[in-house]
Amino acid sequence: MINRLSTGKSWYKCFRYEEGRDKPGDVRNVMLVVASLIASVTFQAGVNPPGGVWQDNSSGHVAGRAIYAYQSEVYYVFLIANTLALSASILVIISLTYRFPFHLEIVIATISMIVTYSSAIFAVTPDESVRFRYVIAAASVPYILRIFIQLFNMVFKNNEKPESENSEKVVLNY
């Protein structure tokens, strides 16, 4: 390891996915663990915002509201980034468990988690700084991107000729 660092070779290459070496099931399991970890951390950060919540109704603040929310610009950066990460990790979890046993229960659990997360951020965010349309937009970004990618793949897959119709087979080596 020390030799790799000192010679300038990339130490992370041994961790890359290799089709012949790594099994798809193992890769799926690793991705599920990572996505679950991200979902857990982002959910916890949304339910218990950084800095906590006000404990009393004095000095112009309301008990139960996020302390961090009174710095509205940076709070919304946090809220949007956190929601985007949660939404993307939930999409990965649902996608990787599709057609697996208990998939319906996983979908129900993730929808419940989204509702809980949403109600928590609505509860701790002061009413006077409501910009939830940005949070909802952030939550929808991974799903919209996935839809566009699927549509793009469908359109270009239909435009390709089957290999049997091609007169020559071209092999590209990278």
N, C-alpha and C positions, 0 to 999 in steps of 0.2 A: 504494500500500500504506500509506504513512504517512497519507494522507488518510482511508482507511478506519479506521485505528486511532484517529485523532484525532476523527473524527465519530461514533464509536460504532457504525458499521455492522459487521456480522459479516464478518470477513475470510475465514472458513472456508466461507462459502456457495458460493464458486466451486469448491470441491473436492467438493461433494456430488454424489451420483449423480442424474442427470436422465435420465429415460426416453427422451426424444427425441434427446438429445445423445450419450449414452454407449451404446456397443454392449455387449450382454450378454457377448460373448466377451472384450472388453477388461476388463470388470469381473471376470469369472472369473479371468483371468490375474493381475490385481492381487491378488485375494483369495488365489490360490495362492501368490504371492510372499510376501504378508504371513503366511499360515499356515505356510509353510515356514520363514520367518525365526523365527517364534515357536517352532515345533517344534525348530529348531536350537538356539536360545538356551536353552530349557528343558531339552532333553536334555543339553546341555553343563553346565548348572548342576547337574543331578542327578548326572551322572557325576563331576564335579569340584566338590564342594560349596564354598560360600563358606568361606574360611579354610583350605581344604586338608584334609589328613589328617595324623594323627600319624605321625611317622617312626620312633619307637622305642617300646619297652615300658617306660616308666618313669613314675613319679609317678602310678600308678593308671590309666593309659590304655593302650590297645592300638594297636600300629602298624597303619595302614591304616584306622582309624576316623576319621570326620569330627570335626574339632575343634569345629565348630559344634554337633554333636549333643549335646555335654555341657551345652548350654543347652537342655534338652529341649523346653520349651514353644515357644520361638521357632523352634527347628529344625523342629518339626512344623508350625508355621504356614508356614514356608518350603516344607517338603516337600509339604504338601497344596496350597498355592497353585501351586507349580511343576508338580505332577502334574495338577492341574485344567487348567492352561494347555496342557500337552503333550497331554492327552487331547482337549481341545476343538479344538486345531489339527489333530490327526490326523483327527478326525471331519470337519473342513472339507476337508482334503486328499482324503480318501477319497470324500467326497460330490461334490466338484467334478471328480473324475476318473472318476466312474462312467460306464461304457460308452465310455470312451476306450480307445485302444490301450494295451496293457500295463497295464491296470487290475489284473489279477491280480498282476503283479509289484509294483505299488505297494502292494497289500494285504499281500503277503508281506514286503516291505521294512518297512512300518510295524509289522507284528506283530513282526518281528525287532527293530526299534528299541524297541518296548515291552518285550520280553523283556530286552534289553540294559539298558535304563533300570532296570527292576525289579531285575535282578540287581545292578546297580551300587549302587542305594540300599540293598538288603539287605546288601551287602558293607560299606558304609561306616557303616551305622547300628549303634550298639552294641546287643548282644542284650538288655541289661537295660532298655532303653527302647523295646521293640518295641510299637508301636501301629499296625501296618500295616493293620489293618481300616479305619482312617480314610483312609489313603492309597488303598486299594482303593475305598473309597466315593467319594473325590474323583475318581478316575479314571473311575468309572461315571456320574457326574452328567451330563455332556454327552449321553451316549448315552440315559440314562433320560429326560432332558428332551426329546430329539428324538423318542423313541418316544411320549411323552405328547402332544407337539404333533401328530404324525402321526395318532394316535388321535382327538384332539380335532377335527382337520380332517376326518377321515373321518366321524365321527359327525354333525357339523354340516353337512357337505356332503350327506349322505344325507337330512337333514331339510329341506333347502331344496327348494322346488319349481322345476322348470325354468322358464326365463323365458317360454316359450310358454304355460305354464299361468296365468301372472299376467295379470290383466285390465288392469292399469295398470303402466306402467313409471315408477318413481320415480327421479329423478336428484337426488343430493345434491351440492351444491357446498360445499366447505370453504374 
